[in-house]
Amino acid sequence: MSPTSSRRTVLGAGVAGVLAAAGAAGQAHAGSTTESTTGTVPARRPGQRSMVDVPFQQYGTVRIGLIGLGNRGAGMLSGWAAVPGAVVTAVCDIRADRAKAAADKLVQLGKPRPTEYGGSATAYQKLVRSGDVDLVYIATPWEFHYEQGKAALLGGKHVGVELPIATELAQLWDLVDTSERTRRHLWLMENCSYGRNELAMLKMAHEGLFGEITNGHGGYLHDLRELLFSDTYYTDAWRRKWHTRSTASFYAMHGLAPIAAAMDINRGDRMTTLRATATAPRGLADYRERNIPRTHSSWNETYINGDLVTCLIETSKGRVIRAEHDVSSPRPYSRINSLAGSRGIFEDYVPVGTTGGRVYLEPDHGGHSWQDFAPYRQEFDHWLWKKIGDDAANNGGHGGMDYVLQWRIVQQMRAGLVPDIDVYDSAVWCSPVPLSVESLKREGRPVEVPDFTRGRWSELRLGLDSRETDMPPVG
């Protein structure tokens, strides 16, 4: 694609031959110096078919079941209840009092009381088999995402899973295969992909403002030390305990996913190799030494995950993505969110203008001076934010991106649309979790990133850069 032709122009021009050639060239670019065990692509079972570009069946009303009602699950409850044409019909948590509290909250909001499931680790199995649920939303600790997501697919439900959808490579493949066999969609609840700046950056990239995209930088840099050592925020300290189990990039998807979307990963390009580095694990132990009483249970723990884990990811088209994860160090919050090409660069999380972003684009700018992102965000504002931005501000957390994600999911299901984020996107965005472990075991040598699409990655197609559609009328 030339720097002067926009992605939308190409999408409308029918360039399958060009893309096929680019795919062949990309395979050659991948080279043969990487460790190959992670890149093995398992064969499909007989009758198993791709879910690429498969639309939802149309639902008049989307009936939603929630599994996991801690901070995140409970925080999303009111958003689900506010989306037109959605109704929460079931709530589940291993702690029955949380399910009851969620049901009570819905009644207070004037909604029907949902069925409550809880009191045991297997209570979710009844919810996923319920005939009153179309969509299962999973917001439990990471170690339960895979088994609960697969159970929901096998129960005939579409599934939205909080980050990550799974933590092991075999699990990611199994979720892809189970989605293909059941003909049900499963996707990552990647709310940051629907951030206003992220979607404007995406549109600018696809309209050619950055020229040929060459590199991007994203991550999750969030000082969580106080919350990680809280006795109430993360139930049973589940998130802190992950830092005692492995050295891995646990949660870089918030920054990685928007960069991958702008680069058309799985939609014209693909990730090919990943190499990881990790700093020493100092932050959590130091914080504990200075702030946590010796009687606290955390003093029985040894932290092994590096404070900063960095993944350097190469793509078939020769692009480079740097994805970072750090929740153990004292620092201001950032998802980095930077994209660069032959004609300019965007950087987020900087103190320029009210939007917090800055740009430098040719031929608009010169003198090697950054410019405010605000006028570009206004010009390239995504249609979702134009349509429901006010509702998002009133109903959703994280600046409204939560509600935009929820509204869009329900809209897609009610209108019978193809999902913006599919199981293949979700698997590759989450693959740095196990791949970083594998690379670090091999002293930072590159490992292959599997092609979860099984060859469909070279097809240029819409995703988060969706065309404007309306929410079907209710009733």
VENJOHU-V871630 format. One record per run of one state. SS is the DSSP state (H for helix, E for strand, C for the rest). FROM is the first residue (numbers start at 1). TO is the last residue. If there is no record, write none. Layout:
BEGIN
SS/FROM/TO, SS/FROM/TO
END
This chain:
BEGIN
C/1/6, H/7/11, C/12/15, H/16/30, C/31/34, E/35/35, C/36/36, H/37/39, C/40/54, E/55/55, C/56/61, E/62/67, C/68/70, H/71/82, C/83/85, E/86/93, C/94/95, H/96/108, C/109/114, E/115/118, C/119/122, H/123/128, C/129/134, E/135/138, C/139/141, H/142/154, C/155/157, E/158/161, C/162/168, H/169/182, C/183/185, E/186/188, C/189/190, H/191/194, C/195/195, H/196/206, C/207/212, E/213/221, C/222/224, H/225/228, C/229/234, H/235/242, C/243/252, H/253/262, C/263/264, E/265/265, C/266/268, E/269/269, C/270/270, E/271/278, C/279/282, H/283/291, C/292/296, H/297/300, C/301/308, E/309/315, C/316/319, E/320/326, C/327/333, E/334/334, C/335/337, E/338/341, C/342/343, E/344/348, C/349/356, E/357/361, C/362/370, E/371/372, C/373/373, H/374/379, C/380/382, H/383/395, C/396/397, H/398/415, C/416/417, E/418/418, C/419/422, H/423/430, C/431/431, H/432/441, C/442/446, E/447/448, C/449/455, H/456/458, C/459/475
END
